[in-house]
């Protein structure tokens, strides 16, 4: 993690052969640069990349008995589940984080305070020095600007700082020419800092919230670990039970559908997530037509699966895209769900075009792949 130093290039009236000192503004922001990633979302894999996973205490070493708990926002921890926790461990949920024994957070909460910039122009101090040296050798920097840079470089620490380059969108001809030279010098770097698609940055407005997680006054645990503790005595629905439970949910008998939904609501959701998430996502309208849709247990399930709710038509490509993207964001994409979604896409949505019922064209299942940036998020 490094503090961001902004190099702001400004437009300058009139033509010039060397960039004037007035064209470059240098200021140290309060933003924090964390690193770069190819992932669209903040998930467990990104937390591992940033060495943040070690901040969270695992459930096997967590003692909840008689503890005071503070809940961050954006948790998948329904009130009904917390009530079970209160009964079992005699815990108290409080509103003052400074008086809590345990802080419960989530990957979604942390992801919400981290910006994913598309290929942000970040350079290490060494990178920026190399670029300035290259431009000096090309004799395109004024003496005043070189002196300004010397002073600033003496105040920079490569271990603590990182450079963000900000060019104005519009500029005059001479400035555009200089920008091209600067960009070329960056592209010529052999050890460019960023080789991934997205820069991860915590903005000034979120630095306190982020630092509270990094330097907590209490034990920090993820909501998923709390849920696992609550649900550890509940049944696990294996993936080989998928067709059985699906048959109940798609039954014309409302009581059968109700029983199928009850099985989902009363299982260990996290350990049964493959089966539960897929059945809930693709059969949401069937599940709503049950007698227990508004029961306490089902409301807890609905809260956990909020991102997966709504009718999703198998004849709409966006439904397949959204399912995979939601799983990735939740850190729940597995080989089972990836394969199942590809099969559904080929055999149902693409069937008449290039699938089993096509007249002329055919796409082999092995050739229907998920893009690498999503595929990299598949959990073992």
ABEGO torsion letter per residue (X at the ends): XBBBBBBBBBBBBEBBABBBAAABBBBBBABBBAEBBABABBBAAAAAAAGAAAABBBAAABBABGBBBBBBBGBBBBAAAAAAAAAAAGBBBBABAAABABBBBBAAAAAAABBBBBGBBBBBAAAAAAAAAAAAAAGABBAAAAAAAAAAAAABBAAABBBBBBBBABBBAAAAAAAAAAAAAAAABAABABABABBBBBBAAAAAAAAAAABBABBBBBAAAAAAAAAAABBBBBAAAAAAAAAAAABABAAAAAAAAAAAAABBAAAAAAAAAAAAAAAAAAAABBAAAABAAAAAAAAAAAAABEBBBAABAAAAAAAAAAAAAAGABBAAAAAAAAAAAAAAAAAAAABAABAABBBBAAABBBBAAAAAABBX
